[in-house]
Amino acid sequence: MTIVKPSQLSSSSSSSPLCSLKGSLLTLAVLTFLSLFYLSLDSLRTSPPSPIVVGANHLPHTFAKEEDENYSDVYHSPDSFRSNYAEMEKRFKVYIYPDGDPNTFYQTPRKVTGKYASEGYFFKNIRESRFRTLDPEEADLFFVPVSPHKMRGKGTSYENMTVIVQTYVDGLIAKYPYWNRTLGADHFFVTCHDVGVRAFEGSPVMIKNTIRVVCSPSYNVGFIPHKDVALPQVLQPFALPAGGNDVENRTTLGFWAGHRNSKIRVVLARVWENDTELDISNNRINRATGHLLYQKRFYRTKFCICPGGSQVNSARITDSIHYGCVPVILSDYYDLPFNDILDWRKFAVVLRERDVYDLKQILKNITQSEFVSLHNNLVKVQKHFQWNSPPVKFDAFHMIMYELWLRHHVIKY
């Protein structure tokens, strides 16, 4: 039997009001909780259902398939690309200056093949597209349609080209009011290969102010990535069909053949031309040895080496993409085409030029599963490096237009 001391009894008696208060507060809390619970249930019964975000797996089959095909993880931001691209298709308008003689060098390049195919296709496609407007007042951007390619074809010297381009641009500035509203910031020109780059050297306002869409986007010599656009150099028409889904046929580790017209190419040939696992030739493959041997090598190779030539760019990159051979970029200071849209490391191997000495080991360290992933992603982006006439959704023309759309917001005074 427990004996309670008087002092303990006294203490217990004095704490009873406190216990009573705690009990009351506890009861009040429980009642409040129950009231809120029933109110929540009632609001759920009377409120409209909340919107549900539906994943691609729950969408109708045809829509989900389109999403998977067009907006995969090869993009930095698939959702942004999807929404901005749709907005561009609805709203983007470009005015083409009509001045100049179409039979000379202003309105269109000589052809849409070879090194200047990208330039030629753009000139042709912009006129056929929904983006063209004949009303300059509704234009987002203004296209200055100068093709130095025709000047070169007529034997015009580089010095005379710069004078002709400068005179033409000065005439547009004097005749129309649109240039002076932004000092040319909402104007652009398109040119491929070194001919066009040199032809515009006599017009510093074009280089500094306008959007330059060029095939040699070297950002250590004046190219400004957030302003200018890298134009992919594509040698169309391709001699053979596109490659893809053929990894089992690709038994050669790496391939390159070409002229040694740059420091990196000289080093590449000197270090690796006698290697048994890398197929490296320091000269172009002689056509007399067989039909389309150069192109056929792409089908049998895992990684196609793409060193910069006289410029940072190389048409070999788009050849590699077309034939399903994972491109290995060996060129410093190169703003790769569509670099702010596509994640090149998902479908290419991007190296520094000094990595050429470790090239074979770098490629051998890429596992088969990693190579298969690169190859499969490469197939997904092939459509972005293909020119068509008339243009097709997501092709090279539309990707260039999308790049221009991203840059079209300028202040008009």
C-alpha positions in Angstrom: 0.0 0.0 0.0 1.3 3.4 -1.0 1.2 6.1 1.6 0.6 9.6 0.3 2.2 12.4 2.3 0.3 15.5 3.2 2.6 17.6 1.1 2.0 15.5 -1.9 -1.7 15.6 -1.5 -1.6 19.3 -1.2 0.4 19.6 -4.4 -2.0 17.3 -6.3 -5.0 19.3 -5.2 -3.5 22.6 -6.2 -2.8 21.3 -9.8 -6.3 20.1 -10.6 -7.5 23.5 -12.0 -4.5 23.4 -14.3 -5.4 19.9 -15.5 -8.9 21.1 -16.1 -7.7 24.0 -18.2 -5.5 21.7 -20.3 -8.4 19.4 -20.9 -10.6 22.2 -22.0 -8.0 23.4 -24.5 -7.5 19.9 -25.8 -11.2 19.5 -26.3 -11.5 22.8 -28.1 -8.6 21.9 -30.5 -10.3 18.6 -31.4 -13.6 20.3 -32.1 -11.9 22.9 -34.3 -10.0 20.2 -36.3 -13.3 18.3 -36.9 -15.0 21.5 -38.0 -12.3 22.3 -40.5 -12.3 18.7 -41.8 -16.0 18.7 -42.5 -15.8 22.1 -44.2 -13.0 20.8 -46.5 -15.1 17.8 -47.4 -18.0 20.1 -48.3 -15.8 22.3 -50.5 -14.5 19.3 -52.3 -18.0 18.2 -53.1 -19.0 21.7 -54.5 -15.8 22.9 -56.2 -14.9 22.1 -59.8 -12.2 19.5 -60.2 -8.6 20.7 -60.4 -6.8 20.5 -63.7 -4.8 17.4 -64.2 -1.4 17.5 -66.0 -1.5 14.6 -68.4 1.8 12.9 -69.3 2.6 11.7 -72.8 1.7 8.1 -71.9 -1.9 9.1 -71.2 -2.4 11.2 -74.4 -4.1 9.9 -77.5 -1.7 7.7 -79.4 -1.2 10.0 -82.4 -0.4 13.0 -80.3 1.9 11.2 -77.9 3.8 9.8 -80.9 4.3 13.3 -82.4 5.5 14.6 -79.0 8.0 11.8 -78.7 9.3 12.2 -82.2 9.7 16.0 -82.3 10.4 17.0 -78.7 12.9 14.5 -77.3 15.8 15.0 -74.8 18.2 16.1 -77.6 16.9 19.6 -76.9 18.1 21.8 -74.0 14.5 22.6 -73.2 11.9 20.6 -75.2 8.9 22.4 -73.7 10.4 25.9 -74.6 11.2 24.7 -78.1 7.7 23.3 -78.6 5.9 26.5 -77.4 8.3 29.0 -79.1 8.3 27.1 -82.4 4.5 27.1 -82.5 4.4 30.8 -81.7 7.0 31.4 -84.5 4.8 29.6 -87.1 1.8 31.7 -86.2 3.4 35.2 -85.9 6.8 35.6 -87.5 7.0 37.9 -90.5 10.0 38.9 -92.6 10.3 41.6 -95.2 12.7 41.1 -98.1 14.1 44.2 -99.7 13.0 44.1 -103.4 15.9 46.2 -104.7 18.6 44.8 -107.0 18.8 43.0 -110.3 17.7 39.4 -109.9 19.9 38.4 -112.9 23.1 39.6 -111.1 24.1 39.0 -107.5 21.5 40.5 -105.3 18.5 38.3 -105.2 19.7 34.7 -105.2 22.9 32.6 -105.4 23.9 30.8 -108.6 22.9 27.3 -107.4 21.6 25.3 -104.5 24.4 22.6 -104.5 27.9 22.2 -103.2 29.4 24.5 -100.6 26.8 27.2 -101.1 23.8 25.0 -100.9 22.7 26.3 -97.5 22.8 29.9 -98.7 21.0 29.1 -101.9 18.2 27.1 -100.2 17.6 29.8 -97.7 17.2 32.5 -100.4 14.8 30.2 -102.3 12.8 29.0 -99.3 12.3 32.4 -97.7 10.4 33.6 -100.8 8.2 30.5 -100.8 7.4 30.5 -97.1 4.6 31.7 -95.0 7.0 34.0 -93.1 7.4 36.4 -96.0 5.4 39.6 -95.9 5.0 42.3 -98.6 4.1 44.9 -95.9 7.2 46.2 -94.2 5.1 47.7 -91.4 4.2 44.3 -90.1 7.6 42.8 -90.4 9.6 41.5 -87.4 12.8 41.4 -89.3 14.2 42.7 -92.6 16.2 40.4 -94.9 19.1 42.0 -96.9 19.3 39.6 -99.9 22.9 40.0 -101.0 24.6 36.8 -102.4 28.3 37.4 -102.9 28.4 33.9 -104.4 27.2 35.3 -107.7 29.9 37.9 -107.6 32.5 35.2 -107.2 31.0 33.4 -110.1 31.4 36.4 -112.3 35.1 36.7 -111.3 34.6 39.8 -109.1 37.6 40.5 -106.8 37.2 40.6 -103.0 38.1 44.3 -103.0 35.3 45.1 -105.5 32.9 42.8 -103.6 33.2 44.9 -100.5 32.6 48.1 -102.5 29.5 46.6 -104.2 28.0 45.4 -100.9 28.7 48.7 -99.1 27.1 50.7 -101.9 24.0 48.4 -101.9 23.5 48.6 -98.2 24.0 52.4 -98.2 21.3 52.6 -100.8 18.8 50.7 -98.7 19.6 52.9 -95.7 19.0 56.0 -97.7 15.9 54.9 -99.5 14.0 53.2 -96.6 13.2 54.3 -93.1 13.4 50.9 -91.4 17.2 50.7 -90.8 17.4 53.9 -88.8 14.6 52.8 -86.4 17.0 50.3 -84.8 20.4 51.1 -86.5 20.0 47.8 -88.3 19.4 45.6 -85.3 16.3 44.1 -86.9 18.0 43.3 -90.2 19.9 40.2 -91.2 21.8 38.7 -94.0 22.7 35.1 -94.9 26.0 34.0 -96.4 28.0 30.7 -96.5 31.7 30.0 -96.9 34.5 32.5 -96.7 33.4 34.4 -99.9 30.4 36.0 -98.1 32.4 36.7 -94.9 35.0 38.6 -96.8 32.5 40.4 -99.0 30.9 42.0 -96.0 34.2 43.2 -94.4 33.7 46.6 -96.2 30.4 47.2 -94.3 31.3 47.4 -90.6 27.7 48.5 -89.7 26.4 45.2 -91.1 28.9 43.2 -89.1 28.4 45.1 -85.9 24.7 45.8 -85.9 22.8 43.2 -88.0 22.1 39.6 -87.3 24.7 37.6 -89.3 23.6 34.1 -90.4 27.0 32.6 -91.5 28.6 29.2 -92.1 31.9 30.1 -90.3 30.7 31.1 -86.8 34.1 31.5 -85.0 33.5 33.5 -81.8 37.1 34.5 -81.5 37.0 36.7 -84.6 33.9 38.8 -84.1 31.0 36.3 -84.2 28.5 37.2 -81.4 26.5 34.1 -80.4 23.6 35.8 -78.8 23.2 38.1 -81.8 24.5 36.1 -84.8 23.3 32.7 -86.1 25.5 29.7 -87.1 24.4 28.4 -90.5 25.1 24.7 -91.0 27.1 24.0 -94.1 25.4 21.3 -96.0 26.6 19.8 -99.3 23.3 18.9 -100.9 22.2 16.9 -102.6 23.6 14.0 -100.6 25.0 11.2 -102.8 23.5 8.4 -100.8 20.5 7.9 -98.5 20.5 8.7 -94.8 22.0 6.2 -92.4 20.6 5.1 -89.1 19.5 2.2 -87.0 22.5 0.3 -88.4 25.0 0.1 -85.5 25.8 -3.5 -86.1 27.4 -2.5 -89.5 29.7 0.1 -87.9 32.9 -1.8 -87.2 35.5 1.0 -87.8 36.3 3.1 -84.7 37.0 6.4 -86.4 37.3 7.9 -89.9 38.6 11.0 -91.6 39.9 11.8 -95.0 40.6 15.2 -96.4 43.1 18.0 -97.3 45.6 19.2 -94.6 44.5 22.8 -94.9 44.6 23.7 -91.2 46.9 23.1 -88.2 44.6 20.6 -86.5 44.3 18.5 -89.7 48.1 18.4 -90.1 48.4 17.1 -86.5 45.5 14.6 -86.9 47.1 13.1 -90.0 50.6 13.1 -88.6 49.6 11.3 -85.3 47.0 8.8 -86.6 47.5 8.1 -90.3 49.2 4.8 -89.7 46.9 3.6 -86.9 45.2 0.3 -87.3 42.0 1.2 -85.5 41.5 4.7 -86.8 41.0 5.1 -90.6 42.8 8.4 -91.2 43.9 9.6 -94.6 45.8 12.8 -95.2 44.3 13.2 -98.7 40.9 13.0 -100.1 39.9 9.5 -101.4 40.6 9.2 -105.1 37.4 8.8 -107.0 39.3 6.6 -109.5 39.6 3.9 -106.8 35.8 3.3 -106.7 32.4 4.9 -106.8 31.4 7.0 -103.7 34.0 5.3 -101.5 34.3 8.4 -99.3 30.5 8.4 -98.5 30.4 4.7 -98.1 33.0 4.9 -95.3 30.5 6.9 -93.2 28.2 3.9 -93.2 30.8 1.6 -91.7 32.2 3.9 -89.0 31.1 4.6 -85.5 32.8 8.0 -85.1 33.6 10.5 -87.9 36.3 13.0 -87.1 35.4 16.6 -88.0 38.4 18.9 -87.7 38.1 22.5 -88.7 39.6 23.4 -92.0 40.4 26.9 -93.3 37.4 28.0 -91.2 36.1 26.5 -87.9 33.2 24.8 -89.7 33.2 21.8 -91.9 30.6 20.3 -94.2 31.9 16.9 -92.9 29.7 17.5 -89.7 26.5 17.5 -91.6 27.7 14.6 -93.8 28.3 12.6 -90.6 24.9 13.4 -89.3 23.2 12.5 -92.6 25.0 9.1 -92.8 24.5 8.2 -89.2 28.1 8.5 -88.1 28.6 10.2 -84.7 30.5 13.4 -85.4 33.6 14.1 -83.4 34.0 17.9 -83.3 37.7 18.9 -83.3 37.6 22.7 -83.6 38.1 25.4 -81.0 35.9 28.6 -80.9 33.1 27.0 -82.9 29.6 28.0 -82.2 27.9 24.9 -83.4 24.7 25.3 -85.5 21.5 25.4 -83.3 23.7 25.2 -80.2 21.2 27.1 -78.1 18.5 24.6 -79.1 20.1 21.2 -79.5 22.3 19.5 -76.8 25.2 18.4 -79.1 26.6 16.2 -76.4 23.6 13.9 -76.8 24.5 13.1 -80.4 28.1 14.1 -80.9 31.5 14.0 -79.2 32.7 17.6 -78.7 36.5 17.9 -78.0 39.1 20.5 -77.8 41.8 20.6 -80.5 44.5 19.6 -78.0 42.5 16.3 -77.4 43.7 15.1 -80.8 46.7 13.4 -79.2 44.4 11.3 -77.0 41.7 10.8 -79.7 41.8 7.0 -79.9 41.7 6.4 -76.2 38.8 8.9 -75.8 36.8 7.1 -78.4 37.6 3.6 -77.1 36.5 4.8 -73.6 33.0 5.3 -75.0 31.0 2.2 -74.2 28.9 0.4 -76.7 25.7 1.4 -74.9 26.8 5.0 -74.9 27.6 4.8 -78.6 24.2 3.4 -79.4 22.5 6.2 -77.4 24.5 8.8 -79.4 23.7 7.1 -82.7 19.9 6.9 -81.9 19.9 10.6 -80.9 21.7 11.4 -84.1 18.9 9.9 -86.1 16.5 12.2 -84.3 18.2 15.4 -85.3 18.9 14.5 -89.0 15.8 16.4 -90.1 17.2 19.6 -88.7 20.2 19.5 -91.1 18.2 18.7 -94.2 17.2 21.4 -96.8 14.0 21.0 -98.7 12.1 22.8 -101.5 9.5 23.7 -100.5 10.6 23.8 -96.9 9.3 21.2 -94.4 8.6 21.6 -90.7 11.6 21.3 -88.5 14.1 21.2 -91.4 17.2 23.4 -91.7 15.3 26.4 -93.0 12.8 26.3 -90.2 15.5 25.9 -87.6 17.3 29.0 -89.0 14.0 30.9 -88.9 13.5 29.7 -85.3 16.9 31.1 -84.4 16.0 34.4 -86.0 12.7 34.4 -84.1 14.5 34.1 -80.8 16.5 37.2 -81.8 13.8 39.3 -83.3 12.8 41.3 -80.2 14.5 44.7 -80.7 13.6 48.2 -79.6 12.1 50.4 -82.4 12.5 54.1 -81.9 
